[in-house]
Amino acid sequence: MKNVLVVTNFNAGRKTAIKYKKKVLDFLIKRVNTFKFIGIDELENTDTAQIDTIIAMGGDGTVNKVLPYLINTDKTLGIIPCGTANLLAAKLGISSNLDKALKILEQQNTTKIDCMDINGFPCILRCGFGYDADIICKTPQTLKNKFGYFAYFIAGIIFALRLKQREYKIHINNELIDTQASCIIIANAANMYKNIVSVGKNSKVDDGLIDIFIMNVKNPISFLFEFLKISLNIKTNTKNVKYLQSEHIDIENSWIATHIDGEKKNLQDIINIKIKKNCIKINK
């Protein structure tokens, strides 16, 4: 860690990055040759050729923004969790406590993890359709600023009361699944609500596989029952839910709103999703 770029999102979470900046600045002054702080909107116009470490100081959306500058390079990703969810950090055991997060950066222990490619967009966590997309895309920032991660619990209850099914044609492992689903989650890291629940079976960020979760329930009672099963780690394929894994998946849909690592996207026609193995070097 010699030449460092810190990419900040001062609007993430409860604007925690603003509070953290001075301490991170002091940390870097003592340990690296050169460093630069930029806002997330400045990244596109920043020269990263001489950078060896990019620190994402924000939430999962900030991590997603820096991925194109890291995939299949020798650059290292560092994370200082400042977002609402911080799911990748939770999956990797990176604490939201600033001192502990900085300690991980200081130790410089690295590993390589997978990433997904979704119609050309990089994705390190998950993309979601239906119920999952509604929670991520429609929870107001004001609610997240006020309640933090609990805002997603509130939104989850609200959207569970008005589940909608949509038709999907899913091509996976040489099989066509034609289904009416209320929620589909395609994940590299399948953990949700920090690490409380996971919608994948033994999901790992370095196993070279995509986890696919399909739920087709359409009433709140059935949804609650399935959610309780997930919470208790009871994960079997039934008429209501399916747990699958693959290196590649195609989803046919005329038009759909989704999220990729918490950022809203509009995808259409055939959605092509594939794994990119061991393509991100990361501090953990």
N, C-alpha and C positions, 0 to 999 in steps of 0.2 A: 504494500500500500504506500505508493510514493506520490503519484499524481492523481488527485481525487476530484471528482465532480459530484457535488451534492445537489440533487434535484428535489426541490421542495414544493409542496402543495400546502400553502398557508390556510386554505379553506377546508382542508380535510378534517374529519372528526369534529372536535370542538376547538379548531384552530390551535391545536397543541404544538404544531411546528414553530409557531411564533415564540412560544414559551421556551422551547428547546434550543433555539438557534444559538444563543450566546454560549451555552455549555458545549455544544457541538463544535463551535468555532474555537473555543479554548482547547478542546481535545485535539483538533486537527493541527493547530499551531505548533503543538509540542511533538507531533509524531510524523508529519508528512512533509515532502519537499514543496509541493504546490497544491493548492486547492481553490475551488471556486464554487460559490453558491449561485444557483440560478432558479428561477421560478419554472414551474412545469410547462408554461406556455413559451418559454425561451429555448427549450430543448432542441426544437427542430432547426434552429439557426445557430447552434453551438457546435464548434469543432471538437470532436471527441478522440481524434487520432492519437494523441499522446496520453490519454487518460488510461490508467490501469484499473481504477476502481470507481464505480458509480454507486453512490449511496442514495437510495430512494427514501426521502424523509417525508412520509405521508402515509396514505392507505394503500389498499390493493390496487386501486386505479393508478396510483403513482408508479407502483412496481410495473404495471402493465405498460405504461408509457415508455419506460426505459428499456423494455425487452428488445426492441429492434436493434439497439446499440450493443447488445450483449450476446445474442444468439450466435453460437459457433465462433466465438472470439476468445481471446485470453483475458478479456476484461472480467473483473469480479463484481458481482452484485452484493452490496451491503444494504441492510434494511434497518431504519430507525422507525418503528411503528408509530404512526400519528393519526391513523384513520379511524373510522367508525368500527370496522370489522377486524382488519389486520389478520385475515385468515391464513395467508401464506406464512406470516411470522409465527402464528400459533401452531401451524402444522410443523414448522421447523424447530419449534421450541425457543424462538426468539422472544424475549420478554418485552412487554410494553413499558416496563420500567426503563427509563433512559440510561441509568448507570449500568444496568445489566446488558442492554443492547450495545452500548459503547464497549463494554468488556469483550463482547463477541467480536467486534470489529478489531479491537486491539490484538486479540489472540491470532487472528488471521488463519483460522482453520477453515479450509474450503472443501466443498464437495460439489458434485455435478448432479443436476436434476433435469427432468424432462420439461417440455413445453408443448403446447398444442398449436397447430395452425388451423385457423377457421376462415376459409375463403380468403386466405392471405393475411388475416389478422392474427398476431401472436396472442396466446392465452396461457397463462401459467396456473390458473386456478380452475375456473369453470365457466361455462356459458349455460344459460337457462332459458327455457321457453314456458309460456303459460304462467302458472302460479309463481314459480321462482322469479321470472322476469318481472311480474307485477310488483312483487315485494321490493326488488332491487331498484327498478326504474321509477316506481311511483311513490316511494317513501320520500316525503319532502325533506330538503336539506335542513329547513328550520326545525323539523321534528328530530332529526339526527343531532343537530347542534344542542338541542334542549335535553334529550334523553340518552344520547349516545347510542350504544348498540341495542339498548332496550327498545329503541324506535322500530327496529326490524321485528321484534316480537309483537308489538302493537299492530304493525302493518300485516304481519302474518295471520293474526286472528281475524282482522278485517277481511282480507282477501280469501281466507278459508270459508267465510260465510257466503261468498259469491263465486264459487268455482265455475269455470267454463271449460268445456271440452272442445278441442280442435282436432282436425284430422291431420295425421302425419303418415308419410310413407318413409320407413327407415330401412336402409340397406346396411346390413352388418353381418360379417362372417358368412358371406354368400347366401344370406337369408333376407327375405323381404318381410318386414313387420308393418302391416297396415293397421293403424290403431287410432282410436279416439282417445286422446290423452289430455289430462288437465295440467300435467307438469312433466317436463322432460329436463333432466340435468345431465350435461356432458362434462365430465370432470377429469382433470389431472390430479387435483387435490380435492377430495369429496367432503371435507369437513365443513360443517356449518355451525353457526352460533359458537364461535371460537372452536373448541374441540369437543363440544358437548355431544354432538351427533355427527354421523357421517352417512352419506347416501351411497357409499361404495363398500364393497366387501374387501377388507384388507387393502384399502386404497393407499398407494405410495406414490411419491412424486419422482421416484427413480426406477419404477418397475417396467417402463417401456409400454405401458398400457393405458388406454382411456377407459374410465368407468362411466357406464351409461345407466341412468336411473329413469324408469318410466312409470308414472302413476296415472291411472285412468278413473279414479273415483270422482264422483260429481256431487256428493253431499257432505256437509261438515262432519257428520257423525262417522262416516266411513273414513274421512280424512283424519280425524282425531285418532281413530283406532290404528290406522297405518302409521301415524306419527309416533304413537306410543310404542309400537313394535320397533320402529327405527331407533327410538331412544333406548330401548332395552336390548339393542343389538340383535334383534330377531329379524334376519334378512333372508327370506326365502321367496322364490318366484311363485306368485299366485295369480289369480285372474285380475287382481287389482294393481299389483306392482311387479316390475321385472328389474333384476340386477344383472347387467351384462358387462363384458369387457371385450375390447378389441384394439387393434392398432389403427383402425380406420373406420369411419362411419360416414354415410351420406344420408341427408334428410331432405325429402322433397316437400316443398311448401310454396304456394304461390307468392306469399308475402308474410313476413312475420317480424315482430319486434322481439328482441332478445337483449341480453346483456352479456358482455365479455369482460370478465374480471370486474364486474360492478359498473361498467360503462355501457350506456344504452347504444345499441346498434340496430339498424334495420337491414335484415337479410332477406333475400328472395331467391326463387327458383331452387336449384340444388345447393344445399349447404354441405360443403365438403370439409370434414374434420379429420385430421391425421396427427399422429404423435411424432414429435421430434425428440429423439432419445439423447439424454445426457448433453444437452446443448447449452445449458446455463451453468456457469461457475458461480458459486454463491458462498458467502461467509455464513457459518452456522455453529 
